[in-house]
Amino acid sequence: MISRSISSWGRLPLPGSSLRLSAQTNSRCMDSGRRFFTRNSVLSQNINAPFNTPQSQKRNASTMYYTMSIILGTVALAYGSVPLYKMICQQTGWNGQPSTTHRGGDNDTASRVKPVTDARRLRITFNGSVSDVLPWKFTPQQREVRVLPGETALAFFTATNKGPTDIIGVATYSVTPGQVAPYFSKIQCFCFDEQKLNAGESVDMPVFFFIDPDFVTDPNMKGIDTITLSYTFFKARYDDNGVLTPLPA
């Protein structure tokens, strides 16, 4: 029994041994911590170093100038898009816009206004509308007219300002079917021009036009007997640069 006690006693930790173990453990932990933070510090310096070089600063400056150029170009395009769109559409008849020039020959209107007497008469109908934010009433005075290619015609629209204040409006127009647009030539029109109506005021707006005689010889125009001229008025205002700009509906 005494020998068992002595054996058990021999397995007990000696005084001071636990303290030595704790000290060694703490020392290893502190060394590991120092190595960890030292390694992270070096890594942080390596990451930040490329962004402080002259090459990176030059690259960042070039990116900034490129971005500013895109922004300025977008703004300039926004201001110039409406006049450019109007010019292209009127010269080509694209997107259903009546043309201000005429196909073939010279551009003298008098030389093109020659009725083709042996051609069929075309039915021209009219449509008028306004945007949701414009308190106007805008309607054609006639439902339709019938004309020969090369024959001039005069139509009227009436606009009434039903709002309590003076308002500026701008009209856009289109022709359907769209392939007829290059042959639909206007001599006088109120489209794209400022139309200011006082509160409660009504005005008559004329449209003087003709269908180009080359309409008859174009095989793509066969079977087209009805053409619709449509106008839409938008509320408009002058921006800071003095450009008349339609307001969104």
C-alpha positions as CSV (number, residue, x, y, z in Angstrom):
1,M,0.0,0.0,0.0
2,I,2.8,2.3,0.8
3,S,4.5,1.5,-2.5
4,R,1.3,2.4,-4.4
5,S,1.2,5.8,-2.7
6,I,4.8,6.4,-3.4
7,S,4.2,5.5,-7.1
8,S,1.2,7.8,-7.3
9,W,3.1,10.5,-5.6
10,G,5.8,10.1,-8.3
11,R,3.4,10.9,-11.0
12,L,2.3,14.2,-9.5
13,P,3.8,17.4,-11.2
14,L,6.7,18.9,-9.3
15,P,6.3,22.3,-7.8
16,G,7.3,25.0,-10.3
17,S,7.0,22.8,-13.4
18,S,3.6,24.3,-14.4
19,L,5.0,27.8,-14.2
20,R,7.8,26.9,-16.6
21,L,5.3,25.3,-19.0
22,S,3.1,28.4,-19.0
23,A,6.1,30.7,-19.5
24,Q,7.2,28.7,-22.5
25,T,3.7,28.6,-24.0
26,N,3.3,32.4,-23.6
27,S,6.7,33.0,-25.2
28,R,5.8,30.9,-28.2
29,C,2.4,32.7,-28.6
30,M,4.1,36.1,-28.4
31,D,6.7,35.1,-31.0
32,S,3.9,33.9,-33.4
33,G,2.0,37.1,-32.9
34,R,5.0,39.2,-33.7
35,R,5.6,37.3,-36.8
36,F,1.9,37.6,-37.9
37,F,1.8,41.3,-37.5
38,T,5.2,41.8,-39.1
39,R,4.1,39.7,-42.1
40,N,0.8,41.7,-42.4
41,S,2.6,45.0,-42.2
42,V,4.9,44.0,-45.1
43,L,1.9,42.8,-47.1
44,S,0.1,46.1,-46.5
45,Q,3.1,48.0,-47.7
46,N,3.4,45.8,-50.8
47,I,-0.3,46.3,-51.7
48,N,-0.3,50.1,-51.3
49,A,3.1,50.7,-52.9
50,P,1.9,50.4,-56.6
51,F,-0.8,53.1,-56.1
52,N,1.8,55.7,-55.0
53,T,4.1,55.4,-58.0
54,P,4.3,58.1,-60.7
55,Q,3.0,55.5,-63.2
56,S,-0.1,54.8,-61.3
57,Q,-0.8,58.5,-60.7
58,K,-0.4,59.2,-64.4
59,R,-2.8,56.3,-65.2
60,N,-5.4,57.6,-62.7
61,A,-5.2,61.1,-64.2
62,S,-5.7,59.7,-67.7
63,T,-8.8,57.8,-66.5
64,M,-10.2,60.9,-64.9
65,Y,-9.7,63.0,-68.1
66,Y,-11.2,60.3,-70.2
67,T,-14.3,60.1,-68.0
68,M,-14.8,63.9,-68.0
69,S,-14.5,63.9,-71.8
70,I,-17.3,61.3,-72.1
71,I,-19.5,63.3,-69.8
72,L,-19.0,66.6,-71.7
73,G,-19.5,64.8,-75.0
74,T,-22.8,63.3,-73.8
75,V,-24.0,66.8,-72.7
76,A,-23.1,68.3,-76.0
77,L,-24.8,65.5,-77.9
78,A,-28.0,66.0,-75.9
79,Y,-28.1,69.7,-76.8
80,G,-27.4,69.1,-80.5
81,S,-29.5,66.0,-81.0
82,V,-32.8,67.7,-81.6
83,P,-31.6,70.1,-84.4
84,L,-29.5,67.3,-85.9
85,Y,-32.4,64.9,-85.8
86,K,-34.7,67.5,-87.4
87,M,-32.2,68.3,-90.2
88,I,-31.5,64.6,-91.1
89,C,-35.2,63.7,-91.1
90,Q,-36.2,66.7,-93.2
91,Q,-33.5,66.0,-95.8
92,T,-34.0,62.3,-96.1
93,G,-37.7,61.7,-95.1
94,W,-36.4,59.2,-92.5
95,N,-38.7,58.1,-89.6
96,G,-41.8,59.4,-91.4
97,Q,-40.7,63.0,-91.5
98,P,-41.8,64.9,-94.6
99,S,-39.0,66.1,-96.8
100,T,-38.0,69.7,-97.4
101,T,-36.2,68.7,-100.6
102,H,-37.5,66.9,-103.6
103,R,-36.3,63.8,-105.5
104,G,-34.7,64.3,-108.8
105,G,-34.0,67.5,-110.8
106,D,-33.3,70.8,-108.9
107,N,-34.8,71.8,-105.6
108,D,-36.9,74.6,-107.0
109,T,-40.4,74.1,-105.6
110,A,-42.1,75.7,-108.6
111,S,-40.6,73.2,-111.0
112,R,-41.9,70.3,-108.9
113,V,-45.4,71.6,-108.5
114,K,-47.0,70.2,-111.6
115,P,-50.1,68.1,-111.2
116,V,-49.9,64.7,-112.8
117,T,-53.4,64.7,-114.3
118,D,-53.5,61.1,-115.4
119,A,-52.6,59.8,-111.9
120,R,-55.0,58.7,-109.3
121,R,-56.0,61.1,-106.5
122,L,-54.6,60.5,-103.1
123,R,-56.5,60.7,-99.9
124,I,-54.7,62.8,-97.3
125,T,-56.0,62.5,-93.7
126,F,-55.0,64.5,-90.7
127,N,-54.5,63.8,-87.0
128,G,-53.7,66.1,-84.1
129,S,-52.7,65.4,-80.5
130,V,-51.0,66.9,-77.5
131,S,-48.7,65.6,-74.7
132,D,-50.2,64.9,-71.3
133,V,-48.5,67.9,-69.6
134,L,-49.8,70.4,-72.2
135,P,-53.3,71.8,-71.4
136,W,-54.1,72.5,-75.1
137,K,-56.8,71.4,-77.5
138,F,-55.3,70.7,-80.9
139,T,-57.5,69.4,-83.8
140,P,-57.5,69.5,-87.6
141,Q,-60.2,71.6,-89.2
142,Q,-60.8,69.1,-92.0
143,R,-60.9,65.3,-91.9
144,E,-59.2,64.8,-95.3
145,V,-58.4,66.3,-98.7
146,R,-57.9,64.6,-102.0
147,V,-55.0,65.7,-104.2
148,L,-53.1,64.7,-107.3
149,P,-49.3,64.1,-107.1
150,G,-47.7,67.5,-107.8
151,E,-50.9,69.4,-106.8
152,T,-50.6,71.8,-103.8
153,A,-53.1,71.6,-100.9
154,L,-53.8,73.8,-97.9
155,A,-55.0,72.4,-94.5
156,F,-55.6,74.1,-91.2
157,F,-55.3,73.0,-87.5
158,T,-56.7,74.9,-84.5
159,A,-54.9,75.1,-81.2
160,T,-56.5,76.4,-78.0
161,N,-54.8,77.1,-74.7
162,K,-57.1,75.9,-72.0
163,G,-54.7,76.6,-69.2
164,P,-54.7,79.6,-66.8
165,T,-51.2,80.8,-68.0
166,D,-49.4,81.6,-71.2
167,I,-47.7,78.5,-72.6
168,I,-45.1,77.8,-75.3
169,G,-45.7,74.8,-77.5
170,V,-43.6,73.0,-80.1
171,A,-45.1,70.6,-82.7
172,T,-43.5,67.5,-84.3
173,Y,-45.0,65.7,-87.3
174,S,-44.9,62.4,-89.2
175,V,-46.3,60.8,-92.2
176,T,-47.7,57.3,-92.5
177,P,-47.0,55.0,-94.3
178,G,-43.4,55.9,-93.6
179,Q,-42.1,55.1,-97.1
180,V,-44.2,58.0,-98.4
181,A,-42.4,60.6,-96.3
182,P,-39.7,61.5,-98.9
183,Y,-42.4,62.4,-101.3
184,F,-44.5,64.5,-98.8
185,S,-43.1,68.0,-99.3
186,K,-44.2,70.9,-97.1
187,I,-44.0,74.5,-98.4
188,Q,-45.3,76.1,-95.2
189,C,-45.6,74.5,-91.8
190,F,-45.7,75.5,-88.1
191,C,-43.7,72.4,-86.9
192,F,-40.6,72.8,-84.8
193,D,-41.3,76.5,-84.4
194,E,-42.3,78.3,-81.2
195,Q,-46.0,78.7,-80.8
196,K,-46.9,80.8,-77.8
197,L,-50.6,80.9,-76.8
198,N,-52.0,83.2,-74.1
199,A,-54.4,81.8,-71.6
200,G,-57.6,81.0,-73.4
201,E,-56.3,82.0,-76.8
202,S,-57.1,80.1,-80.0
203,V,-55.1,80.2,-83.3
204,D,-55.4,78.6,-86.7
205,M,-52.2,77.0,-88.1
206,P,-51.9,76.4,-91.8
207,V,-50.0,73.6,-93.6
208,F,-49.2,74.1,-97.3
209,F,-47.9,70.9,-99.0
210,F,-47.9,68.7,-102.1
211,I,-47.0,65.2,-103.0
212,D,-43.9,65.1,-105.2
213,P,-44.7,63.9,-108.8
214,D,-42.0,61.2,-108.6
215,F,-44.5,59.4,-106.3
216,V,-46.2,58.1,-109.4
217,T,-43.1,56.5,-111.0
218,D,-41.9,54.7,-107.8
219,P,-43.1,51.1,-107.9
220,N,-42.9,50.9,-104.1
221,M,-45.8,53.4,-104.0
222,K,-48.2,51.2,-105.9
223,G,-51.3,50.3,-103.8
224,I,-50.9,53.4,-101.5
225,D,-54.0,55.5,-101.8
226,T,-54.2,57.0,-98.2
227,I,-51.6,59.1,-96.5
228,T,-51.9,60.4,-92.9
229,L,-50.2,63.6,-91.7
230,S,-50.0,63.7,-87.9
231,Y,-48.9,66.5,-85.5
232,T,-48.2,66.3,-81.8
233,F,-47.7,69.4,-79.7
234,F,-45.4,69.4,-76.7
235,K,-45.0,71.9,-73.9
236,A,-41.6,73.7,-74.3
237,R,-39.4,76.1,-72.5
238,Y,-36.0,77.8,-73.1
239,D,-33.1,76.3,-71.2
240,D,-30.2,78.2,-69.7
241,N,-28.5,78.3,-73.1
242,G,-31.5,79.8,-74.8
243,V,-32.4,76.6,-76.7
244,L,-36.1,75.8,-77.0
245,T,-36.6,72.3,-75.5
246,P,-39.7,70.2,-75.4
247,L,-40.7,69.0,-71.9
248,P,-41.2,65.3,-71.3
249,A,-44.8,64.1,-71.5
